[in-house]
Amino acid sequence: MEIKLEDIVNQLNDILKLDKEFITNLVTSYEPMNTKLASSDNIVCAHGTAGYNAGVIGLLNGLIYNNINKTTRIAAVYNSNQELLGFKLVEV
């Protein structure tokens, strides 16, 4: 069975409709990682003053990069008040 990126985004948006607090907490939670993981293709991470970190979207985007599509990512969409509005696909 082939997984389509649109299906992943649709499921994330469905979860948002069912439990906004849960999915918001999940996608805004970041964990630190070592440089070995950060330099691999297994995860898309951020680098800040405290080192490398990522969350569930970075993990999903690493899976997408390695298995489905090297130029498309899932992005969380926020309004000006930093409220999660949904998810979409973006080209990088």
N, C-alpha and C positions, 0 to 999 in steps of 0.2 A: 504494500500500500504506500502510495506516495503522499507525503505531507506537503500541503500547499501553504505558503506563507500567509495567504489571505485567511486560511482557516485558523491559524494561530492567533492572528490579530482579532478575528471575529470572536474567538473563544475568550480572549482577554477582555474584550469589550462586553461580552455577555457576563463575565465574572464581575466586572465593574457595575453593571446594572443590578446584579444580585446582592453584592456586598461591597460597596464603595470603600468603606473603612478598611476592610481586609486587604483588598488589592492595593490601595494607596499605601498602607503600611508596608506591604511586601515589596513594592517597587521603589520605595524611598529608603529602604534599609540597605546599607552598604557594609561590607566586611573587608578588613584589610587582607592583603595577600603578599606573598613573597615575590621577589623579582623574577624567579624562575617561572612561576605561573603567569605573571604579568607579561613576560616577553614571549609567551607561547601564543598560538592561534586558538587556544581553547576557550578564551574569554575575552570580552571587550571591556577594558577597564579604564579608570580615570587615574591620573597621577596628581597628587596634591602635596602640600607641605609635609603631611604625615606619611607619605608613601603611596603605594598603589591600593586601590579598593574597587569593588564592583558589587553589583546587586544581581537580582534575578534577570533583569533585562540584559545585562552584560553576559550572563551565562547563556541565555537564549540566543543572543547574537553571535556568540562563539560557536554554538551548535549550528546555527544557520550558515555561518562563514565556512565551516569545515565540511558541511554535508549537503547544503542546498544551493546557496548562492553567495558569491563573494562580494557582491556590490549592493545588496539590499539589507537593511537593518530594521528592526522594530524600534519605534520611538514612542515614548509616552508624551502625550499632549497635555499641557497645562494652560490655564488662563492666567491673567495678570495677577491674581491673588494666590498663585501657586496651587490651585485646586486641580486635581486630576480630572481631565475631561474625557480621555480615551486613549486609544493606541492607533498607530498608523504605520505603514511601511514608508521608508525613505531610502533614496539612493545615495550612496556615499562615493 
